[in-house]
Amino acid sequence: MDGSSGVAVELERPHSTLEAGFARVDGSLALLVQRSDQTDKQLADMESRLDALERARWPLASIAALTASVGLMLAVWELAGR
């Protein structure tokens, strides 16, 4: 074995170690991107559900106020009728 092939073998070890490390980092980054995409989809879903709940909620206060007003008017009418 001559000196240059020994150097090449010694240089190949760190190179393969770096490749394995980069492959691990690449896989981890891909997983993080996938999780981020899932989180974005869940957030968008939650926002649309919250918007739907807010739109459905507003009539309840109006209905309660209308019912209270009608009740008050009936009570005043009853008192005035006596």
Jmol script that loads the backbone (N, CA, C; Angstrom):
load data "model"
ATOM      1  N   MET A   1       0.865  -1.184   0.000  1.00  0.00           N
ATOM      2  CA  MET A   1       0.000   0.000   0.000  1.00  0.00           C
ATOM      3  C   MET A   1       0.899   1.231   0.000  1.00  0.00           C
ATOM      4  N   ASP A   2       0.719   2.077  -0.969  1.00  0.00           N
ATOM      5  CA  ASP A   2       1.557   3.265  -1.029  1.00  0.00           C
ATOM      6  C   ASP A   2       0.957   4.376  -0.172  1.00  0.00           C
ATOM      7  N   GLY A   3       1.654   5.461  -0.009  1.00  0.00           N
ATOM      8  CA  GLY A   3       1.240   6.545   0.879  1.00  0.00           C
ATOM      9  C   GLY A   3       0.003   7.273   0.419  1.00  0.00           C
ATOM     10  N   SER A   4      -0.181   7.410  -0.885  1.00  0.00           N
ATOM     11  CA  SER A   4      -1.335   8.172  -1.380  1.00  0.00           C
ATOM     12  C   SER A   4      -2.634   7.413  -1.187  1.00  0.00           C
ATOM     13  N   SER A   5      -2.613   6.089  -1.297  1.00  0.00           N
ATOM     14  CA  SER A   5      -3.853   5.338  -1.070  1.00  0.00           C
ATOM     15  C   SER A   5      -4.223   5.327   0.404  1.00  0.00           C
ATOM     16  N   GLY A   6      -3.246   5.361   1.281  1.00  0.00           N
ATOM     17  CA  GLY A   6      -3.521   5.447   2.724  1.00  0.00           C
ATOM     18  C   GLY A   6      -4.160   6.767   3.083  1.00  0.00           C
ATOM     19  N   VAL A   7      -3.674   7.825   2.465  1.00  0.00           N
ATOM     20  CA  VAL A   7      -4.250   9.154   2.691  1.00  0.00           C
ATOM     21  C   VAL A   7      -5.681   9.200   2.157  1.00  0.00           C
ATOM     22  N   ALA A   8      -5.903   8.590   1.002  1.00  0.00           N
ATOM     23  CA  ALA A   8      -7.241   8.577   0.413  1.00  0.00           C
ATOM     24  C   ALA A   8      -8.219   7.836   1.322  1.00  0.00           C
ATOM     25  N   VAL A   9      -7.788   6.721   1.907  1.00  0.00           N
ATOM     26  CA  VAL A   9      -8.649   5.963   2.825  1.00  0.00           C
ATOM     27  C   VAL A   9      -8.935   6.794   4.068  1.00  0.00           C
ATOM     28  N   GLU A  10      -7.923   7.461   4.587  1.00  0.00           N
ATOM     29  CA  GLU A  10      -8.105   8.293   5.777  1.00  0.00           C
ATOM     30  C   GLU A  10      -9.023   9.484   5.491  1.00  0.00           C
ATOM     31  N   LEU A  11      -8.958  10.019   4.293  1.00  0.00           N
ATOM     32  CA  LEU A  11      -9.839  11.134   3.931  1.00  0.00           C
ATOM     33  C   LEU A  11     -11.256  10.664   3.636  1.00  0.00           C
ATOM     34  N   GLU A  12     -11.415   9.413   3.260  1.00  0.00           N
ATOM     35  CA  GLU A  12     -12.740   8.881   2.942  1.00  0.00           C
ATOM     36  C   GLU A  12     -13.587   8.710   4.205  1.00  0.00           C
ATOM     37  N   ARG A  13     -12.954   8.366   5.315  1.00  0.00           N
ATOM     38  CA  ARG A  13     -13.714   8.159   6.562  1.00  0.00           C
ATOM     39  C   ARG A  13     -14.465   9.414   7.007  1.00  0.00           C
ATOM     40  N   PRO A  14     -13.792  10.548   7.141  1.00  0.00           N
ATOM     41  CA  PRO A  14     -14.555  11.748   7.546  1.00  0.00           C
ATOM     42  C   PRO A  14     -15.599  12.139   6.498  1.00  0.00           C
ATOM     43  N   HIS A  15     -15.289  11.892   5.240  1.00  0.00           N
ATOM     44  CA  HIS A  15     -16.238  12.220   4.172  1.00  0.00           C
ATOM     45  C   HIS A  15     -17.519  11.396   4.326  1.00  0.00           C
ATOM     46  N   SER A  16     -17.388  10.102   4.563  1.00  0.00           N
ATOM     47  CA  SER A  16     -18.590   9.264   4.730  1.00  0.00           C
ATOM     48  C   SER A  16     -19.317   9.608   6.024  1.00  0.00           C
ATOM     49  N   THR A  17     -18.574   9.977   7.063  1.00  0.00           N
ATOM     50  CA  THR A  17     -19.207  10.396   8.318  1.00  0.00           C
ATOM     51  C   THR A  17     -19.999  11.682   8.097  1.00  0.00           C
ATOM     52  N   LEU A  18     -19.419  12.612   7.346  1.00  0.00           N
ATOM     53  CA  LEU A  18     -20.130  13.859   7.041  1.00  0.00           C
ATOM     54  C   LEU A  18     -21.370  13.590   6.199  1.00  0.00           C
ATOM     55  N   GLU A  19     -21.265  12.699   5.235  1.00  0.00           N
ATOM     56  CA  GLU A  19     -22.437  12.368   4.411  1.00  0.00           C
ATOM     57  C   GLU A  19     -23.557  11.787   5.260  1.00  0.00           C
ATOM     58  N   ALA A  20     -23.205  10.885   6.182  1.00  0.00           N
ATOM     59  CA  ALA A  20     -24.223  10.300   7.064  1.00  0.00           C
ATOM     60  C   ALA A  20     -24.843  11.378   7.951  1.00  0.00           C
ATOM     61  N   GLY A  21     -24.020  12.293   8.449  1.00  0.00           N
ATOM     62  CA  GLY A  21     -24.538  13.382   9.283  1.00  0.00           C
ATOM     63  C   GLY A  21     -25.459  14.299   8.512  1.00  0.00           C
ATOM     64  N   PHE A  22     -25.051  14.630   7.279  1.00  0.00           N
ATOM     65  CA  PHE A  22     -25.913  15.478   6.448  1.00  0.00           C
ATOM     66  C   PHE A  22     -27.226  14.778   6.108  1.00  0.00           C
ATOM     67  N   ALA A  23     -27.177  13.473   5.884  1.00  0.00           N
ATOM     68  CA  ALA A  23     -28.409  12.726   5.598  1.00  0.00           C
ATOM     69  C   ALA A  23     -29.336  12.761   6.802  1.00  0.00           C
ATOM     70  N   ARG A  24     -28.781  12.639   8.011  1.00  0.00           N
ATOM     71  CA  ARG A  24     -29.605  12.713   9.232  1.00  0.00           C
ATOM     72  C   ARG A  24     -30.218  14.100   9.387  1.00  0.00           C
ATOM     73  N   VAL A  25     -29.405  15.126   9.170  1.00  0.00           N
ATOM     74  CA  VAL A  25     -29.898  16.506   9.287  1.00  0.00           C
ATOM     75  C   VAL A  25     -30.972  16.771   8.239  1.00  0.00           C
ATOM     76  N   ASP A  26     -30.745  16.278   7.024  1.00  0.00           N
ATOM     77  CA  ASP A  26     -31.723  16.459   5.951  1.00  0.00           C
ATOM     78  C   ASP A  26     -33.046  15.783   6.305  1.00  0.00           C
ATOM     79  N   GLY A  27     -32.958  14.578   6.859  1.00  0.00           N
ATOM     80  CA  GLY A  27     -34.181  13.878   7.278  1.00  0.00           C
ATOM     81  C   GLY A  27     -34.895  14.613   8.393  1.00  0.00           C
ATOM     82  N   SER A  28     -34.126  15.135   9.342  1.00  0.00           N
ATOM     83  CA  SER A  28     -34.737  15.887  10.442  1.00  0.00           C
ATOM     84  C   SER A  28     -35.408  17.155   9.940  1.00  0.00           C
ATOM     85  N   LEU A  29     -34.754  17.841   9.009  1.00  0.00           N
ATOM     86  CA  LEU A  29     -35.355  19.059   8.449  1.00  0.00           C
ATOM     87  C   LEU A  29     -36.628  18.746   7.671  1.00  0.00           C
ATOM     88  N   ALA A  30     -36.625  17.652   6.930  1.00  0.00           N
ATOM     89  CA  ALA A  30     -37.824  17.262   6.186  1.00  0.00           C
ATOM     90  C   ALA A  30     -38.974  16.979   7.152  1.00  0.00           C
ATOM     91  N   LEU A  31     -38.660  16.323   8.276  1.00  0.00           N
ATOM     92  CA  LEU A  31     -39.691  16.041   9.278  1.00  0.00           C
ATOM     93  C   LEU A  31     -40.219  17.338   9.880  1.00  0.00           C
ATOM     94  N   LEU A  32     -39.331  18.281  10.169  1.00  0.00           N
ATOM     95  CA  LEU A  32     -39.766  19.569  10.720  1.00  0.00           C
ATOM     96  C   LEU A  32     -40.641  20.334   9.734  1.00  0.00           C
ATOM     97  N   VAL A  33     -40.299  20.298   8.467  1.00  0.00           N
ATOM     98  CA  VAL A  33     -41.110  20.972   7.453  1.00  0.00           C
ATOM     99  C   VAL A  33     -42.491  20.328   7.375  1.00  0.00           C
ATOM    100  N   GLN A  34     -42.536  18.998   7.428  1.00  0.00           N
ATOM    101  CA  GLN A  34     -43.827  18.298   7.381  1.00  0.00           C
ATOM    102  C   GLN A  34     -44.674  18.666   8.590  1.00  0.00           C
ATOM    103  N   ARG A  35     -44.062  18.688   9.773  1.00  0.00           N
ATOM    104  CA  ARG A  35     -44.814  19.057  10.977  1.00  0.00           C
ATOM    105  C   ARG A  35     -45.285  20.509  10.910  1.00  0.00           C
ATOM    106  N   SER A  36     -44.452  21.376  10.360  1.00  0.00           N
ATOM    107  CA  SER A  36     -44.844  22.774  10.213  1.00  0.00           C
ATOM    108  C   SER A  36     -46.043  22.910   9.274  1.00  0.00           C
ATOM    109  N   ASP A  37     -46.028  22.159   8.185  1.00  0.00           N
ATOM    110  CA  ASP A  37     -47.159  22.185   7.254  1.00  0.00           C
ATOM    111  C   ASP A  37     -48.432  21.686   7.937  1.00  0.00           C
ATOM    112  N   GLN A  38     -48.313  20.623   8.725  1.00  0.00           N
ATOM    113  CA  GLN A  38     -49.475  20.101   9.442  1.00  0.00           C
ATOM    114  C   GLN A  38     -49.993  21.121  10.448  1.00  0.00           C
ATOM    115  N   THR A  39     -49.071  21.794  11.135  1.00  0.00           N
ATOM    116  CA  THR A  39     -49.473  22.814  12.107  1.00  0.00           C
ATOM    117  C   THR A  39     -50.172  23.974  11.411  1.00  0.00           C
ATOM    118  N   ASP A  40     -49.662  24.375  10.249  1.00  0.00           N
ATOM    119  CA  ASP A  40     -50.307  25.449   9.483  1.00  0.00           C
ATOM    120  C   ASP A  40     -51.720  25.049   9.076  1.00  0.00           C
ATOM    121  N   LYS A  41     -51.901  23.800   8.641  1.00  0.00           N
ATOM    122  CA  LYS A  41     -53.236  23.332   8.261  1.00  0.00           C
ATOM    123  C   LYS A  41     -54.167  23.303   9.459  1.00  0.00           C
ATOM    124  N   GLN A  42     -53.663  22.843  10.616  1.00  0.00           N
ATOM    125  CA  GLN A  42     -54.495  22.812  11.818  1.00  0.00           C
ATOM    126  C   GLN A  42     -54.870  24.217  12.258  1.00  0.00           C
ATOM    127  N   LEU A  43     -53.932  25.143  12.164  1.00  0.00           N
ATOM    128  CA  LEU A  43     -54.210  26.528  12.543  1.00  0.00           C
ATOM    129  C   LEU A  43     -55.261  27.143  11.624  1.00  0.00           C
ATOM    130  N   ALA A  44     -55.154  26.897  10.337  1.00  0.00           N
ATOM    131  CA  ALA A  44     -56.146  27.415   9.392  1.00  0.00           C
ATOM    132  C   ALA A  44     -57.524  26.814   9.674  1.00  0.00           C
ATOM    133  N   ASP A  45     -57.552  25.518  10.004  1.00  0.00           N
ATOM    134  CA  ASP A  45     -58.815  24.855  10.333  1.00  0.00           C
ATOM    135  C   ASP A  45     -59.420  25.467  11.595  1.00  0.00           C
ATOM    136  N   MET A  46     -58.596  25.686  12.598  1.00  0.00           N
ATOM    137  CA  MET A  46     -59.096  26.275  13.851  1.00  0.00           C
ATOM    138  C   MET A  46     -59.615  27.693  13.618  1.00  0.00           C
ATOM    139  N   GLU A  47     -58.923  28.463  12.790  1.00  0.00           N
ATOM    140  CA  GLU A  47     -59.374  29.825  12.507  1.00  0.00           C
ATOM    141  C   GLU A  47     -60.720  29.823  11.792  1.00  0.00           C
ATOM    142  N   SER A  48     -60.902  28.912  10.849  1.00  0.00           N
ATOM    143  CA  SER A  48     -62.183  28.856  10.144  1.00  0.00           C
ATOM    144  C   SER A  48     -63.293  28.397  11.084  1.00  0.00           C
ATOM    145  N   ARG A  49     -62.981  27.469  11.982  1.00  0.00           N
ATOM    146  CA  ARG A  49     -63.992  27.028  12.952  1.00  0.00           C
ATOM    147  C   ARG A  49     -64.353  28.145  13.916  1.00  0.00           C
ATOM    148  N   LEU A  50     -63.355  28.917  14.348  1.00  0.00           N
ATOM    149  CA  LEU A  50     -63.615  30.045  15.241  1.00  0.00           C
ATOM    150  C   LEU A  50     -64.460  31.106  14.540  1.00  0.00           C
ATOM    151  N   ASP A  51     -64.148  31.384  13.282  1.00  0.00           N
ATOM    152  CA  ASP A  51     -64.959  32.343  12.515  1.00  0.00           C
ATOM    153  C   ASP A  51     -66.402  31.881  12.416  1.00  0.00           C
ATOM    154  N   ALA A  52     -66.594  30.587  12.179  1.00  0.00           N
ATOM    155  CA  ALA A  52     -67.954  30.052  12.082  1.00  0.00           C
ATOM    156  C   ALA A  52     -68.685  30.187  13.416  1.00  0.00           C
ATOM    157  N   LEU A  53     -67.992  29.920  14.507  1.00  0.00           N
ATOM    158  CA  LEU A  53     -68.617  30.071  15.829  1.00  0.00           C
ATOM    159  C   LEU A  53     -68.968  31.527  16.128  1.00  0.00           C
ATOM    160  N   GLU A  54     -68.086  32.438  15.751  1.00  0.00           N
ATOM    161  CA  GLU A  54     -68.362  33.850  15.988  1.00  0.00           C
ATOM    162  C   GLU A  54     -69.550  34.324  15.163  1.00  0.00           C
ATOM    163  N   ARG A  55     -69.662  33.846  13.926  1.00  0.00           N
ATOM    164  CA  ARG A  55     -70.811  34.242  13.092  1.00  0.00           C
ATOM    165  C   ARG A  55     -72.106  33.656  13.640  1.00  0.00           C
ATOM    166  N   ALA A  56     -72.055  32.464  14.198  1.00  0.00           N
ATOM    167  CA  ALA A  56     -73.269  31.821  14.714  1.00  0.00           C
ATOM    168  C   ALA A  56     -73.674  32.406  16.066  1.00  0.00           C
ATOM    169  N   ARG A  57     -72.738  33.018  16.778  1.00  0.00           N
ATOM    170  CA  ARG A  57     -73.021  33.508  18.119  1.00  0.00           C
ATOM    171  C   ARG A  57     -73.746  34.842  18.135  1.00  0.00           C
ATOM    172  N   TRP A  58     -73.514  35.717  17.187  1.00  0.00           N
ATOM    173  CA  TRP A  58     -74.064  37.072  17.274  1.00  0.00           C
ATOM    174  C   TRP A  58     -75.573  37.130  17.368  1.00  0.00           C
ATOM    175  N   PRO A  59     -76.347  36.257  16.726  1.00  0.00           N
ATOM    176  CA  PRO A  59     -77.801  36.387  16.855  1.00  0.00           C
ATOM    177  C   PRO A  59     -78.309  36.085  18.261  1.00  0.00           C
ATOM    178  N   LEU A  60     -77.556  35.318  19.055  1.00  0.00           N
ATOM    179  CA  LEU A  60     -78.033  34.965  20.394  1.00  0.00           C
ATOM    180  C   LEU A  60     -78.227  36.201  21.265  1.00  0.00           C
ATOM    181  N   ALA A  61     -77.311  37.129  21.230  1.00  0.00           N
ATOM    182  CA  ALA A  61     -77.454  38.349  22.029  1.00  0.00           C
ATOM    183  C   ALA A  61     -78.641  39.168  21.532  1.00  0.00           C
ATOM    184  N   SER A  62     -78.831  39.237  20.226  1.00  0.00           N
ATOM    185  CA  SER A  62     -79.963  39.985  19.672  1.00  0.00           C
ATOM    186  C   SER A  62     -81.283  39.334  20.051  1.00  0.00           C
ATOM    187  N   ILE A  63     -81.338  38.018  19.986  1.00  0.00           N
ATOM    188  CA  ILE A  63     -82.565  37.299  20.358  1.00  0.00           C
ATOM    189  C   ILE A  63     -82.864  37.489  21.838  1.00  0.00           C
ATOM    190  N   ALA A  64     -81.831  37.441  22.686  1.00  0.00           N
ATOM    191  CA  ALA A  64     -82.036  37.643  24.127  1.00  0.00           C
ATOM    192  C   ALA A  64     -82.545  39.052  24.408  1.00  0.00           C
ATOM    193  N   ALA A  65     -81.983  40.043  23.751  1.00  0.00           N
ATOM    194  CA  ALA A  65     -82.431  41.423  23.952  1.00  0.00           C
ATOM    195  C   ALA A  65     -83.863  41.610  23.458  1.00  0.00           C
ATOM    196  N   LEU A  66     -84.193  41.027  22.333  1.00  0.00           N
ATOM    197  CA  LEU A  66     -85.548  41.120  21.795  1.00  0.00           C
ATOM    198  C   LEU A  66     -86.549  40.440  22.723  1.00  0.00           C
ATOM    199  N   THR A  67     -86.201  39.280  23.246  1.00  0.00           N
ATOM    200  CA  THR A  67     -87.080  38.559  24.167  1.00  0.00           C
ATOM    201  C   THR A  67     -87.292  39.367  25.448  1.00  0.00           C
ATOM    202  N   ALA A  68     -86.217  39.952  25.967  1.00  0.00           N
ATOM    203  CA  ALA A  68     -86.341  40.773  27.174  1.00  0.00           C
ATOM    204  C   ALA A  68     -87.214  41.997  26.910  1.00  0.00           C
ATOM    205  N   SER A  69     -87.052  42.611  25.745  1.00  0.00           N
ATOM    206  CA  SER A  69     -87.874  43.789  25.408  1.00  0.00           C
ATOM    207  C   SER A  69     -89.341  43.422  25.297  1.00  0.00           C
ATOM    208  N   VAL A  70     -89.624  42.304  24.648  1.00  0.00           N
ATOM    209  CA  VAL A  70     -91.017  41.860  24.516  1.00  0.00           C
ATOM    210  C   VAL A  70     -91.596  41.550  25.885  1.00  0.00           C
ATOM    211  N   GLY A  71     -90.817  40.906  26.737  1.00  0.00           N
ATOM    212  CA  GLY A  71     -91.283  40.613  28.098  1.00  0.00           C
ATOM    213  C   GLY A  71     -91.564  41.871  28.883  1.00  0.00           C
ATOM    214  N   LEU A  72     -90.706  42.857  28.748  1.00  0.00           N
ATOM    215  CA  LEU A  72     -90.901  44.128  29.434  1.00  0.00           C
ATOM    216  C   LEU A  72     -92.158  44.831  28.916  1.00  0.00           C
ATOM    217  N   MET A  73     -92.340  44.829  27.594  1.00  0.00           N
ATOM    218  CA  MET A  73     -93.537  45.456  27.025  1.00  0.00           C
ATOM    219  C   MET A  73     -94.813  44.753  27.485  1.00  0.00           C
ATOM    220  N   LEU A  74     -94.789  43.444  27.536  1.00  0.00           N
ATOM    221  CA  LEU A  74     -95.962  42.710  28.027  1.00  0.00           C
ATOM    222  C   LEU A  74     -96.252  43.033  29.492  1.00  0.00           C
ATOM    223  N   ALA A  75     -95.190  43.140  30.300  1.00  0.00           N
ATOM    224  CA  ALA A  75     -95.382  43.460  31.713  1.00  0.00           C
ATOM    225  C   ALA A  75     -95.969  44.864  31.858  1.00  0.00           C
ATOM    226  N   VAL A  76     -95.470  45.813  31.098  1.00  0.00           N
ATOM    227  CA  VAL A  76     -96.001  47.178  31.153  1.00  0.00           C
ATOM    228  C   VAL A  76     -97.433  47.199  30.662  1.00  0.00           C
ATOM    229  N   TRP A  77     -97.730  46.459  29.614  1.00  0.00           N
ATOM    230  CA  TRP A  77     -99.106  46.401  29.089  1.00  0.00           C
ATOM    231  C   TRP A  77    -100.062  45.795  30.113  1.00  0.00           C
ATOM    232  N   GLU A  78     -99.618  44.743  30.792  1.00  0.00           N
ATOM    233  CA  GLU A  78    -100.437  44.123  31.838  1.00  0.00           C
ATOM    234  C   GLU A  78    -100.711  45.096  32.973  1.00  0.00           C
ATOM    235  N   LEU A  79     -99.649  45.815  33.387  1.00  0.00           N
ATOM    236  CA  LEU A  79     -99.819  46.777  34.482  1.00  0.00           C
ATOM    237  C   LEU A  79    -100.719  47.947  34.053  1.00  0.00           C
ATOM    238  N   ALA A  80    -100.585  48.379  32.824  1.00  0.00           N
ATOM    239  CA  ALA A  80    -101.385  49.502  32.352  1.00  0.00           C
ATOM    240  C   ALA A  80    -102.833  49.080  32.142  1.00  0.00           C
ATOM    241  N   GLY A  81    -103.057  47.824  31.830  1.00  0.00           N
ATOM    242  CA  GLY A  81    -104.414  47.334  31.602  1.00  0.00           C
ATOM    243  C   GLY A  81    -105.212  47.173  32.863  1.00  0.00           C
ATOM    244  N   ARG A  82    -104.582  47.086  34.004  1.00  0.00           N
ATOM    245  CA  ARG A  82    -105.294  46.895  35.261  1.00  0.00           C
ATOM    246  C   ARG A  82    -105.725  48.158  35.856  1.00  0.00           C
TER     247      ARG A  82
END
end "model"
wireframe off; spacefill off
backbone 0.3
color backbone group
